[in-house]
């Protein structure tokens, strides 16, 4: 009997918990149900604060993984490598080395890009341009939406569009999960504490609204990143919103659901350079929570102004964000209509069954 074709997966899995790791876990669960699969999980960071920061320990681990990969290629001879590839930073150069090693063995690769950064690298480095062409030529590359096609322009690869997915919770039509005090607007920031995710802009905006007499409650849920809990509390003190704010830290799925069900707005003013399709936005939409978000990555195709949410154009402009929050606060019926449209979009475009079927189709063409 011929040996069944199998997949070698080079991926990041939780911990630490972030959107790419969550989607990698989902992808593995889908593929393991269909194909023999060997995992080579990368764990370069112990917590969110370490992500994106080089260290001697990470260089040592990178070489250890290189030799483990070499062993897999020599001994197990996978038919396809599924690779959660880092498109930016020092990790891009590391992952490119891994990819070139795989290609040297004549094994096809399915790259899964959870972020942006390839185009920016090409715009600033001829070496990066040459390397990307060598890595991606005639391979399959998964991106999260049509808006990300420019990331792969000129690389002569097969582009597959596969959006992230989110579980769609059951919501009782008679269940009231919003505040019993309609005059108080309850706002949620659901993200790890990374400054480029816009937590500083949001805190300043809420300080402006409090001075204007708008009644608010502010919940923050997420692990410490490049903003510590102490720094977060200092930002809130400076904006005079500590008395209306609660920091929950890293939350369990149950607590996250409780916070979403109690929130009137989820705000995500990200200016993160490599943002692609943040899961927190999809989670809020699936829970029937209106979203105010910046227009980065694929969010322009998801958060459509006055249809599925509110769009923040200048992510550093706290006054603009305050104005949008105030507009949303003054139009509760319109918020509810947009939330319903956003939840419908999640069901039709970001359902887990759709993600699973499209991922299986990608690998069926190769295996």
Residue pairs with C-beta under 8 A, 6 or more apart in sequence:
4 35
4 36
5 35
5 36
5 79
5 80
5 367
6 35
6 36
6 37
6 38
6 76
6 78
6 79
7 31
7 35
7 36
7 37
7 38
7 78
7 79
7 80
7 81
7 82
7 363
7 367
8 37
8 38
8 40
8 72
8 73
8 76
8 78
8 80
8 81
8 82
8 107
9 28
9 31
9 37
9 38
9 39
9 40
9 41
9 81
9 82
9 83
10 40
10 42
10 69
10 81
10 82
10 83
10 84
10 98
11 24
11 27
11 28
11 39
11 40
11 41
11 42
11 82
11 83
11 84
11 112
12 20
12 21
12 24
12 41
12 42
12 43
12 44
12 84
13 21
13 24
13 25
13 28
13 39
13 41
13 43
14 21
14 22
14 25
15 21
15 46
15 47
16 45
16 46
16 47
16 48
16 50
16 51
16 223
17 48
17 223
17 250
18 48
18 51
18 192
19 114
19 164
19 277
19 278
19 279
19 280
20 84
20 114
20 115
22 279
23 114
23 164
23 165
23 279
24 84
24 112
24 114
26 165
26 352
26 355
27 82
27 112
27 359
28 37
28 39
30 355
30 356
30 359
30 360
31 37
31 82
31 359
31 360
31 363
34 360
34 363
35 363
35 367
38 72
38 76
38 78
40 65
40 68
40 69
40 72
42 65
42 84
43 61
44 50
44 58
44 61
44 62
44 91
45 51
45 58
47 223
47 224
48 192
48 193
48 194
48 223
48 224
48 225
49 224
49 225
49 226
51 225
52 89
52 91
54 90
62 94
65 98
66 97
66 98
66 101
69 98
69 101
69 102
70 101
72 78
73 101
73 102
73 105
73 107
74 105
77 105
77 107
78 107
79 107
79 108
79 366
79 367
80 107
80 108
80 109
80 110
80 363
80 366
80 367
81 102
81 107
81 108
81 109
81 110
82 109
82 110
82 112
82 363
83 95
83 98
83 99
83 102
83 109
83 110
83 111
83 112
84 112
84 114
85 95
85 99
85 111
85 112
85 113
86 92
86 94
86 95
86 115
87 113
87 115
87 116
87 117
87 118
87 121
87 151
87 274
88 115
88 116
88 117
88 118
88 120
88 121
88 273
88 274
89 117
92 117
92 118
92 121
92 128
93 131
96 131
96 132
96 135
99 109
99 111
99 135
100 134
100 135
102 109
103 109
103 134
103 135
103 139
108 139
108 140
108 366
109 139
109 140
110 139
110 140
110 141
110 142
110 362
110 363
110 366
111 136
111 139
111 140
111 141
111 142
112 142
112 162
113 141
113 142
113 143
113 144
113 148
113 151
113 276
114 144
114 276
114 277
115 274
115 275
115 276
116 148
116 151
116 273
116 274
116 275
116 276
116 297
117 151
117 273
117 274
118 132
118 151
118 152
118 155
119 150
119 151
119 153
120 273
121 128
121 129
121 132
122 128
122 129
122 132
122 154
132 155
133 154
133 155
133 156
136 152
136 155
136 156
136 157
137 155
137 156
137 157
138 156
138 157
138 158
139 157
139 158
140 157
140 158
140 160
140 362
140 366
141 152
141 155
141 157
141 158
141 159
141 160
142 160
142 161
142 162
142 362
143 149
143 151
143 152
143 159
143 160
143 161
143 162
143 276
144 161
144 162
144 163
144 164
144 276
144 277
144 297
144 298
145 161
145 163
145 276
145 277
145 297
145 298
145 301
146 161
146 298
146 301
147 297
147 298
147 300
147 301
148 276
148 297
148 298
149 159
152 159
160 358
160 362
162 355
162 358
162 359
162 362
163 277
163 298
163 349
163 350
163 354
163 355
164 277
164 279
164 282
164 350
164 355
165 282
165 350
165 351
165 352
165 354
165 355
165 356
166 279
166 282
166 283
166 285
166 286
166 346
166 350
166 352
167 286
167 352
168 286
168 343
168 346
168 347
168 351
169 257
169 286
169 287
171 177
171 287
171 288
171 343
177 261
177 262
177 288
178 186
178 262
178 263
178 264
179 186
179 217
179 262
179 264
182 332
183 215
184 215
184 216
184 217
185 214
185 215
185 216
185 217
185 264
185 265
185 325
185 328
185 329
186 216
186 217
186 218
186 219
186 262
186 263
186 264
186 265
187 206
187 216
187 217
187 218
187 219
187 263
187 264
187 265
187 266
187 267
187 325
188 219
188 220
188 221
188 259
188 260
188 263
188 265
188 266
188 267
188 284
188 289
189 199
189 202
189 218
189 219
189 220
189 221
189 222
189 266
189 267
189 268
190 221
190 222
190 256
190 259
190 260
190 266
190 268
190 280
190 283
190 284
191 197
191 199
191 222
191 268
191 270
191 278
191 280
192 222
192 223
192 224
192 225
193 199
193 220
193 222
193 223
193 224
193 225
193 226
193 227
193 228
193 229
193 232
194 225
194 226
194 227
194 272
195 225
195 226
195 227
196 270
196 271
196 272
196 273
197 268
197 269
197 270
197 271
197 272
198 267
198 268
198 269
198 270
198 271
198 294
198 315
199 220
199 227
199 232
199 235
200 227
200 235
201 269
201 271
201 315
201 316
201 317
201 318
201 321
202 267
202 269
202 318
202 321
203 235
203 236
203 239
203 241
204 239
204 318
205 318
205 319
205 321
205 322
205 325
206 216
206 218
206 239
206 241
206 244
206 245
206 322
206 325
207 238
207 239
207 240
207 241
207 318
208 318
208 319
208 322
209 216
209 322
209 325
209 326
210 216
210 239
210 240
210 241
210 244
211 240
212 322
212 326
214 325
214 326
214 329
216 241
216 244
217 244
217 246
218 241
218 244
218 245
218 246
219 245
219 246
219 248
219 259
219 262
219 263
220 232
220 245
220 246
220 247
220 248
221 248
221 249
221 250
221 251
221 255
221 256
221 259
222 249
222 250
222 251
223 249
223 250
224 249
227 235
229 247
229 249
232 247
233 242
233 247
236 242
236 245
248 255
248 259
251 259
256 283
257 287
260 266
260 283
260 284
260 287
260 289
261 287
263 284
263 289
264 289
264 290
264 329
264 335
265 289
265 290
265 291
265 292
265 325
265 328
265 335
266 280
266 281
266 284
266 289
266 290
266 291
266 292
267 291
267 292
267 293
267 321
267 325
268 278
268 280
268 281
268 284
268 291
268 292
268 293
268 294
269 292
269 293
269 294
269 312
269 315
269 321
270 278
270 293
270 294
270 296
270 315
271 294
271 296
271 315
271 316
272 296
275 294
275 296
275 297
275 299
276 297
276 298
277 297
277 298
277 299
277 302
278 297
278 299
281 291
281 293
281 299
281 302
281 303
282 302
282 346
282 350
284 290
284 291
285 291
285 302
285 308
285 309
285 339
285 342
285 343
285 345
285 346
286 343
286 346
286 350
287 343
288 339
288 340
288 342
288 343
289 339
290 309
290 310
290 328
290 335
290 336
290 338
290 339
290 342
291 303
291 308
291 309
291 310
291 342
292 309
292 310
292 311
292 312
292 321
292 324
292 325
292 328
293 299
293 303
293 309
293 310
293 311
293 312
294 311
294 312
294 313
294 315
295 303
295 311
295 312
295 313
296 315
300 311
302 308
302 309
302 345
303 309
303 310
303 311
304 311
305 311
306 334
306 338
307 338
307 341
308 338
308 341
308 342
308 345
309 338
309 342
310 324
310 327
310 328
310 338
312 320
312 321
312 324
313 320
314 320
328 335
